[in-house]
Amino acid sequence: MVRRVGLCSGAAGDLLEAAAAERCDLYLTGELSERAAELARGLQLTLVAAGLTPPRSSVLAARRRAAMHDAASLSATSSACPRRS
């Protein structure tokens, strides 16, 4: 069951460890490297690469609204995307 979602647009595969540290169950981003997919598997983090095809912003906005709706119906918490240092 997905209770916490990490969401970053663009190529944000370098934030997988931060998402895992925030106890995210699922991480949604634009695109990923093969290394990121292997890392997510090791972290037991469900990974969704939405792609970067136009119109990216409207696709991500629709997915974010759907995810927030699903999370709200579960009374789940969500966290902001971890910041890069």
Protein Blocks (a to p, Z undefined) as FASTA:
>chain_A
ZZbdcddehjfklmmmmmmmnopabdcdfbdcfklmmmmmmnopacddebjadcfklmmm
mmmmmmmmmmmmnopacddddddZZ
